[in-house]
Amino acid sequence: MSPLRATSWSCPIAAYKHPRPMLKNLPSLLTPDALHALASMGHGDDLAIVDANFPAARVAQLSGARLVQLAGANAPEALRAVLQVLPLDDFVPEAAWTMQVVGDPAAVPEAVAEFHRLLQDAGEKAPVPLERFAFYERARSAFAIVRTGERRTYGNILLRKGVIG
């Protein structure tokens, strides 16, 4: 039996340099964790984009949802980025929901008004308001929860993923 000899060789894959980034046209706000969560979602799965006051960690822990942190962004910025890569479900009458103001269900907080504009600009239907505890209940069934650094109250929106056609 001959002794093993060290040989010198180089791996051609290790020497390969990509001429460009691997992915293009992705919003820089979306972290690898956020992109993985969004890509892992299937048709009909819900995504919660929530403000800094929302009990995101507890809801994610109790429901098994993925928790993604985007602490440097406000909720409308997160929604804008998500809408660039995630189609909303057009097989259902409602694919987006916001949280109603407690004691004043007709009020439209500033963050919610921004959600309306962003959805309209993306060619999507307006979000449907949900009573606070109904919103929490629906968020418990979300596939992923994106916690933003949004400091304004009621900066919460739920989205239902559609299909890429």
Secondary structure, 3 states (H helix, E strand, C coil): CCCCCCCCCCCHHHHCCCCCCCCCCCCCCCCHHHHHHHHHCCCCCEEEEECCCCCHHHHHHHHCCEEEEECCCCHHHHHHHHHCCCCECCCCCCCEEEECCCCCCCCCCHHHHHHHHHHHHCCCCCCEEECHHHHHHHHCCCCEEEEECCCCCCCCEEEEECCCC
